[in-house]
Amino acid sequence: SFCGQCSSLSLSLSLSLSISLSPSQVLLVFAKEDGQSDAFWWACDRAGFRCNIARTPESAVECFLDKNHEIVVIDGRHSQYFEAEAVCRLVRATKPSEHTVLLAIVPQTSHPQTTHCTVHCVAHVSLSLSICRSGQRYVENISVSACYNELLQIEHGEVRCQFKLRACNSVFTALDHCQEAVEITSEDHVIQYVNPAFEHMMGYHKGELIGKELTELPKSDKNRADLLDTINTCIKKGKEWQGIYYARRKSGDSIQQHVKITPVIGQGGHSLRHRDRRKESVDARSISSRSSDAPSLQNRRYSSVARIHSMTIEAPITKVINIINAAQESSPVSVADALDRVLEILRTTELYSPQLASKEDDPHTNDLVGGLMSDGLRSLSGNEYVFSKNMSQLAIPVTLNDIPPAIAEMLDDEDQWDFNILELEAATCMRPLTYLGLKIFARFSVCEFLSCSEATLRCWLQVIEANYHASNSYHNSTHAADVLHATAYFLRKEKVKGSLDQLDEVAALIAATVHDVDHPGRTNSFLCNAGSELAILYNDTAVLESHHAALAFQLTVRDIKSNIFKNIDRTQFRTLRQAIIDMVLATEMTRHFEHVNKFANSINKPMAAIEDEGSDNEGPASIRNSPENRLLIKRMMIKCADVANPCRPLELCIEWAGRISEEYFSQTDEEKREALPVVMPVFDRNTCSIPKSQISFIDYFITDMFDAWDAFASLPGLMEHLSENYKYWKGLDDMKCKSLRPPSPP
């Protein structure tokens, strides 16, 4: 069905429909307070309804006109106070009562054979037919549950039906005032509705059109005989049709229309058809319905628009799929086949997770990527791995002024990328996080932002550092200090600093500090396979990252002396907390490719396109500063800071490679000892090639990520280190050397 016309004028209608299904309002009309009125009051409260009470007919009408209640409960048990009939007439005489449900309370003696429930359409001598219009009776019962059930049935039944009717009326009011021609037809091409603009443009009166089939109307000779069959065939397949259609006005002249017909599945599986007709640049829309057998035009309107309102709201990916489906209709076969493949890919739930093919000749890559990108084999053995808390005695607090001269001199270079964190580790006796944290947090005015003292910050840093495991070769407080240093370095880069506000900066520094707190030196896969307490707590999903974030806040708020958030308001704390949690969770490797691809597609590509066009600087700034993209920048920043070891100077890169390898060796040893699945078999300390593992890690995780981050933040020094380090590992591998360094000359 497709006989819509379009307006010759490019006009649009802006009409706001203020209709929303907010909590229902109930008016209780009771002359005096008793158990029944109380029961309905508490039932309203339990249902989340808004409730008013009126004691007289006059006050009931006044309150009703003010609030327009959806349900009015009238006490009809005691005629000595007021006649329920009179209240009903007064309410029904008001205009808003058209969509209101009246509920009459009748005494039990009137219906001795009935149970305490709703009795429909039962005559009662004290109530007139005006109340019968409501169709509701409630036999006196002071049970709150009974009242609650009654109100809920009314709300889900009559109230919602009335709401849909009001919505239908509003939509058709909008259509009547629309200056674009609109028609509604049934599936069998019977015209059910045309708006005044349609009548004016086509020269017909609606009485000449409604109820007529499209085939009964005169058509232009330019319409081929098989056109209707072609359109129907397409629609029956559930596909869109678009093309040129000619219609004839009543005066005899023809109009060329650019028509788009879209089948839509509505409530109950019925198909609706949306047709988009254009004459030149004008857009007109028409909607069809199956309800051709309805007894009146008004009923057909209600049925059609009710189905429109019942349609499911589309998600962004659904819109993309629908656009591709539409594009297929006018595409060559080869393009349509390619789009089918695109749709197949888009329907997967893991859009950003690469499907890595097995490489029999590269077990290092298979084990490393598999171990980092999965949550384990889920083969729970019953063995549990429980964390041992590193709660060593805290050292004597220090301030920036109390830092030993040698350490203070060392910290003077903390703003340089080549800063040697391992020298700080040795100088501070394995407590680099507190010293470096005091310096960096002071540089970024964190205490001023949080309105906390340096003593509070110092205590907090010490508590966090004490909960890192010094026994871990890699995931200890030195690694946290290293990530904090990298994060601070990135925050000083021009584009990063110009994209984030101070809250973002503070959140990033705190997230870097706590991102691996209480790390056990084992991967998520190990914890899941071992059936650890944390894996059970976090449902085998982002186990460690969830634990780091949760524990960080537990440690912070449990003691006022170390609570750096104690002086900020609730709203600011919530915002800061969410930013910290999001960044810590972003360090989980299973979503690595998702974060990198989103960053490249949402920030790198649009900025590059604008710069290539030679536009002003406002465009890139607007891209960087949107809330969504600021989130991507923070995630990318902490991810790069977390795995920046291959971009450090060679000696630091070698040391960190040895430390992470030792942790993996230790995990493999424990897996074999405890008869657990071995997550990364290649990390056997007797056979592993460290250069190969580093090459695989750089190839699969580091290169693309740092290329994207460098394109945004401009980090030529880091990229130079990355290139030199890669050559170093490649050289060792070419020599068949499996260790960190080349063999000593004989």
VENMOSUL-V29335 format. One record per pair of residues at least 24 apart in sequence whose C-alpha atoms are under 6 Angstrom apart, sorted by the first residue. I is the first residue (numbers start at 0). J is the second residue. Records with the same first field share a line. If there is no record, write none. Layout:
I = J  J
This chain:
0 = 188
3 = 182
5 = 180  283
6 = 179  180
9 = 281
12 = 177
22 = 48
23 = 48
24 = 48  49  50  68  69
25 = 50  68  70  71
26 = 50  51  52  71
27 = 52  72
28 = 52  53  54  73
29 = 54  74
30 = 54
34 = 141
35 = 141
38 = 141  143
39 = 146
42 = 143  146  147
56 = 86
60 = 90
69 = 99
70 = 99  100  101
71 = 101
72 = 102  103
73 = 103
74 = 104
75 = 104  105
76 = 105  106
84 = 126  127
98 = 161
100 = 133
101 = 133
102 = 135  136
103 = 136
104 = 137  138
105 = 138  139
106 = 138  139
107 = 138  139
167 = 301  304
179 = 283
181 = 284  285
182 = 285
183 = 285  286  287
184 = 287
185 = 287  288  289  291
186 = 288  289
188 = 212  213
201 = 248
202 = 249
218 = 246  247
219 = 245  246  247
237 = 262
265 = 306  310
266 = 306
351 = 592  593
352 = 592
363 = 681  692
364 = 695
366 = 679
370 = 678  679
371 = 588
372 = 588  589
374 = 523  524
375 = 524  527  528
377 = 528
378 = 528
379 = 528  529  530
382 = 529
383 = 529  530  531
384 = 531
389 = 466  468
390 = 465
432 = 476  480
433 = 460  461
450 = 566
451 = 563
455 = 560  561
458 = 561
459 = 561
466 = 517
467 = 516  517
471 = 520
472 = 658
473 = 658  659
479 = 512
482 = 511  640  641
483 = 511  512
485 = 640
486 = 640
494 = 712
498 = 623  624
506 = 575  579
510 = 579  583
514 = 547  583
515 = 547
516 = 547
544 = 584
548 = 580
582 = 634
585 = 634
586 = 638
595 = 704
598 = 631
645 = 721
646 = 717  720  721
648 = 720
649 = 724
688 = 737
689 = 737  738
690 = 728  732
